[in-house]
């Protein structure tokens, strides 16, 4: 068994491949277990430890000959774990903020739907608005929309009764619905159901 001393560190700093291989053999599993203990993710722990050894190999010539290489490796692994855990924490916090927003939106929807009274939806106020909007339509358009929506007549039946083409009936209905949507923009959900 190789004793890890300053001479061994100096050999790694000088790029000695055998010393590096021995370092890997001696410390890889220890560093892996250390990382795994914090991450509970074997793949991520393996990536971090392998990256640390790769970084050591790529930067070995920047270290001082008296560096304690195992401590340097542990510092790199520790910092990578810290960065990863902090990113995970921020991600979970963001997801929690989003989840709270979704819950709040759901609660508002539940509250709104619970307070929704169908009797009021078709109450006097909405009916008056619809009636005024229909009364403001041109006579032929008003007649066609009333036959279509209130008398439940098909476009063909309306066309036959008024001696018009089906396309003409469709045009009048389209024009009426455009004007009604504009007039009822504040009540569109109710009006769409009603119409």
N, C-alpha and C positions, 0 to 999 in steps of 0.2 A: 504494500500500500504506500502510495506517495504521500509524503507529509507536505502540506501546503505551507510554504514559507515565502520569504521575500524573493529568494532566488527563483522560485517557481513562478511568481508573479512577473518577475523581470523577463523570464523566458516567454511568457504570454505576450507581454508588451512588445517584445522583439519579433513576434509573429511565429513562434515555434508551434508547428502544427501538432506535434506529439503532446506538448504541454496543454494545448487547447483541448485536444481529444480527452486527455486525462481529467481536465477540469470539467468537461461536459459529463463524463462518466461519474465523477464524484458528486456533482451538484445538481444535475438535471432533475432527478427524482425528488430531491429535497425541495427545490424551488417549485416544481410542479405541485407537490403536496401543499406547500405554502399557499400558492395561488388558488388551488382548488378549494382550500379551506375557506377562502373569502368569497370565491365566485360561485361555487356549487355548479360549475359548468366546465366539464372536462375539456371540451374543444377550445373554449376561450382561455382556460388556464394553459393549455398546451401552446396556443398561439403566442401568448404573452411571454412564456419562458423561452420558446424558440426565437422570438424576436429579440429578447434580451441577449441571447448567445450570438445571434447574428450581428446585433449592434456592437457587441464586444469584439467580434472578429473584424468588423469593418472599421472600428475606431481604436483598435488595440495600440496603434502607434501614437495616439494622442494621450494615452495614460502615462502617468509618471512610473518609473521603474519600481518605486517603493509602494505603489498602490496595492491595496488589499483587494484583489480582484473578486473574491467571493462576496465581499461587502458591496462592491460596486454593482455586481449582478443583482444582489438582493435589493439594492436601492432602485435599480431600473425596474425590476419586477414589481416592487411595492408601488412605485409611481404610476406604472401602467395600470395596476389594479385600482389604485385611487381614482385615476382618470375614468376608468370604465365604470366603477361604482357611482361616481358623481354623475356621469352621463345617464346611467340607469335611473338614478334618483330624480334627475330633472325630467326624464321621459315619463316616469310614473307620476310625478307632480303635474305635468302637463295633461296627462290622461285623466287625472283626478279632477283637474279644473274643467276639462271638457265634459267629464261625466257629471259633475255638479251642474254645469250649464244645461246638459240634456235633461237631467232630473228636474231642474227648475222649469224648463220649457214644458216638460210632461205635466208637472204640477199645474202650470198655468192652463194647459189644454184641458186637464181634468176639471179644474175649477170652472173654466169657461163652459165646457160641455155640461157640467153638472148644473150650472146656473141657466143653461139654455132651456127656455120654455117654448115648445112648439106653438102653443097657443099665442104667445106674444110674437113669435116669428111671423105669423100670419095675421097679426093684430091689425087694428084699425089704421095705425100710422103707415105701415108698409103697404097696406091695400090702397090707401089714399095716394101714396107716391106712385104706385103702379098705375092706378086709374088716371092720375094726372098725366103721366108719361104716355099712356096709350091715347088719351084724349088729344095730346099735342101732335100726334102722328097725322100725316095726310089721310084724307078720308078713305081712299082705296086701300092703303097700307093698314090702317086701323081695322077696317072691315076684314081683311085677310088674316091679320094676326089674331083677331078675336075668334074667327072661325077655326083657325089652326090650333090655338092653345086653349081656348075655353069651350069650344064646341067639339073638340077632338075630331075634326074633319081632316082627311088626308089631303095632300096637295092636289091629287087628281080630282077629288070630290069638289074642292074649292074651285079649281079651274073649270070644271063642268058647270057648276052653279053660276059662276060669274062670266062664263064664256071667254075665258082667258087660256093662255097656254100654261103648262105646268112650269116652264121656265120663268114665266112672268110671276107666277105665284111664289116661286122660290126666291126671286129677286125681292119682292115686297117683304117676305118674311125675313130675309137677310137684312134688309134696310131697317125694318122694325126692331130686330134684335140688337143691331148696332146702336140705334138711338136709345133703346131701353137700357142697354148696358151702361151707356154714358150717363143717363139720368139716375141710374140706380147703383152707381159705382160704390157708394158707401154701404149699400145693402146687397151687394152682388151675390154673396153666399146664399142669402135668403131668396133673392129674386130668381137665381138660377134654379133653386129647388121649386119655387112657386111656378115659374114659367116652364 
